[in-house]
Amino acid sequence: MSSLYRLLTPRVNYAVLGSGTSANTALRYIDSLPFSKSFQRGFDAKIAIVGGQGDVWSRFQSDFLMGQSGALYKSDVADHKPADANRYMKVGDYREQQRQALEKTVKQHQTVFVPGSALKVQKYGRHDFLVTTTEGLQFAANNLLMATGAGPERDPGTFLKVGKRPSVPRRAFPEVINGTDFMMNGASARGGVVVVYGGAPTSAWNTGIASINHNQVIWMANPAFGGFKAANPAGRNSEIIRQNLDNMYWGVPEEIIYKGVSNPLDAKEGGLVIRASNLRLQGEKTGKDTELVVSQFVYAIGTDPRLALSFLDPYTYDSLSPIYDVHACFSASAFNAALGLTSEDGDVIVVGPAAYKGLSAKGSSLLWENMATAFPSPARPYAGITMANASIEGLANYVALHNPNLLTANRQQLAEGLKKISHSATEKNRLQVADKIIEVRSSKDRVTERELVQVIKDGLGTGGV
Ligand SMILES: Cc1cc2nc3c(=O)[nH]c(=O)nc-3n(C[C@H](O)[C@H](O)[C@H](O)COP(=O)(O)OP(=O)(O)OC[C@H]3O[C@@H](n4cnc5c(N)ncnc54)[C@H](O)[C@@H]3O)c2cc1C
């Protein structure tokens, strides 16, 4: 990049990609996240948020119930009990809570909102990123915070053969639709036969929604991917499962053939043939290859991790590696779980499901999943809101303590490190906690970082994670 161009390009300290839960939480902690570079003067703004098309929740109806109670998003997850049916948080309330949190952050920092999505992010020189948006805007950033979510839904063409649609009039509903679109705004084949494919929570909700429309639902999950094992985190979908026990099949859809219909408005006239192999009711021993004539096929088999961070230049993408849970706050050992991803130069941090997907694209899904063992079941799924928030809080509060090392640092080094954990604690309070750490260290032959983290939690009242 020429120096003239450099002069003319607007510059910010942090480019934040994404405007969902993860971005919102990370923004609250922006000054405590372990970026290698600190704020320098001379920027046009401190933070530029490229928010994309709105997060998952912006597309739900306000009265839709989320998977957990509101308390979970505020309190210590370790104390959380499963919510009863009346206490699940409404999407509208969650959106309002998020809006207020963002407003607060924006007031605290000099922030600009950039319309559109990030189309391309390129690193140039050692210290800058050039962000190009779908609206044709460009700006430079010192650091990059990516909270772009789990990425686009996996396309059915990548896992089953889809035939060509004959040139007949369109039906009043999409015949083949992904589970998220179906939940948010997808019209249903009212009265027709609907196949829902997938064994995770989204497919359970799809089954629930399709059943309300009095469709005949065939809920199908692939045994090779655990069948319906992941469908019911924290008992959230027990009711849907109980009502659909007779509709739950194990099997693999192999091919979708569009056969066309004489009356596109009559959903009962099935326009699709699904060829499924080894189809059997859950619990049956043997299955058989079957052809089903249905009206609609809803697929919810997750997102494609290779697409989650595809706007990053190859150099930056390749340099991403896990930020480990060095203090074993969320996992059995220090290197058992990742809280996020970072670049070689420490100027990129990826958080939330974007980090989990980035990791799995690099061949490692286990790191993030291991975090789940530290959480009670209401806090799951592991790519859900609580886990995303906890990992970001972990990055801000505990990774900062990696240097100095809790096990060896002296009193002054500890007090300095504690500043990053709680800005509001007084110097006297930080020194007291540092003294307590030293006392615990010397009172035992062997002390773990985890124990010392507890001393910090007790002393500074940081709770939360
Ligand atoms: C149907 C469904 C139901 C769910 N229900 C629950 C639940 O009940 N409880 C729970 O805990 N979890 C649930 N989850 C998971 C939950 O959505 C995630 O945990 C949470 O929303 C993740 O937040 P996020 O900010 O990381 O990602 P998202 O909410 O997906 O937000 C990603 C953000 O990145 C932006 N973005 C994407 N690409 C770009 C780009 N190139 N440039 C700029 N911005 C970009 C998007 O516009 C968006 O603002 C559900 C997920 C789905 C799909």
The ligand as an ORCA input file, in Angstrom:
! r2SCAN-3c Opt
* xyz 0 1
  C     -31.649    -21.273     15.126
  C     -30.703    -21.052     16.253
  C     -31.149    -21.078     17.572
  C     -30.253    -20.918     18.624
  N     -30.719    -20.930     19.914
  C     -29.868    -20.775     20.952
  C     -30.335    -20.728     22.303
  O     -31.521    -20.811     22.558
  N     -29.430    -20.562     23.292
  C     -28.092    -20.434     23.048
  O     -27.318    -20.296     23.978
  N     -27.630    -20.454     21.788
  C     -28.476    -20.614     20.739
  N     -28.026    -20.597     19.455
  C     -26.627    -20.355     19.238
  C     -26.461    -18.826     19.282
  O     -27.007    -18.298     18.119
  C     -25.069    -18.441     19.355
  O     -24.461    -18.957     20.496
  C     -24.913    -16.925     19.456
  O     -25.901    -16.228     18.747
  C     -23.575    -16.652     18.891
  O     -23.370    -15.304     18.836
  P     -22.298    -14.751     17.840
  O     -22.282    -13.290     18.056
  O     -21.004    -15.464     17.981
  O     -22.848    -15.139     16.387
  P     -24.117    -14.601     15.614
  O     -25.239    -14.330     16.512
  O     -24.307    -15.566     14.486
  O     -23.629    -13.216     15.006
  C     -22.642    -13.157     14.016
  C     -22.492    -11.739     13.595
  O     -21.466    -11.635     12.608
  C     -21.944    -10.904     11.493
  N     -21.162    -11.307     10.335
  C     -21.098    -12.512      9.724
  N     -20.230    -12.458      8.685
  C     -19.738    -11.203      8.667
  C     -18.799    -10.526      7.846
  N     -18.203    -11.124      6.823
  N     -18.536     -9.234      8.123
  C     -19.121     -8.596      9.166
  N     -20.009     -9.183      9.977
  C     -20.321    -10.461      9.720
  C     -23.430    -11.206     11.447
  O     -24.125    -10.231     10.719
  C     -23.728    -11.131     12.943
  O     -23.854     -9.802     13.360
  C     -28.894    -20.738     18.365
  C     -28.440    -20.708     17.042
  C     -29.345    -20.847     15.992
  C     -28.820    -20.799     14.580
*
